[in-house]
Amino acid sequence: MAPKRFNPLIDDLPRSVEVGGVEYQVQTDFRQALEYFRSLDDLDSDQTQKTLIGLRVFFGDQIRRDHVDGLVLKLKWFLNCGKPESKPSNEEKVFDLLEDSGRIYAAFLQVYQINLRKVRLHWWVFCELLEGLPQGTHLANVIDIRSRPLPKGTSPEAKEAAQKLLRAKARYKLGADRPGRDAMSQFLDFLKGIAR
């Protein structure tokens, strides 16, 4: 039997995980996830160091060595908001949590009147609200520009429209590929609804 999908209207938000009979409290605020994703971009850290950083960010320093593998699986589950892991996508990335952070901040303030600098918000609630952002925010407009195909045609109007879109795409282009980008993008594929 497949596990139940989290229902934000009736299910309790997870605040702890259990591994080997030990309950570990999870640091659930969305800032913890952002801190972890930023650590993935650290070019000086190897994968083992990044994993340990992630475990410490979410579970603190009191981790038993024999629980590391189980906690890694729980961390992936938590970051995926309880959803199954998505397969890597070959599509061009049109959204990045870190690079678009200012636009996310502005969109939350515009749509929900939530000042993300002043509120504590569970990661899963943050993701639900992020996914639910409507058109009409600067974030949605930028994602639309990044994902929009170039107009086809040889008429002067089509060429002008293509040049205009190319300039806009260049302005909002995501930075060069970073080591952590694929891992972060895989689990955030469900947020594509923002651009639709």
Helices and strands as residue ranges (DSSP letters): E 16-19, E 22-25, H 30-40, H 47-59, G 65-67, H 68-79, H 101-112, H 123-131, H 138-147, H 156-172, H 181-187, G 189-195
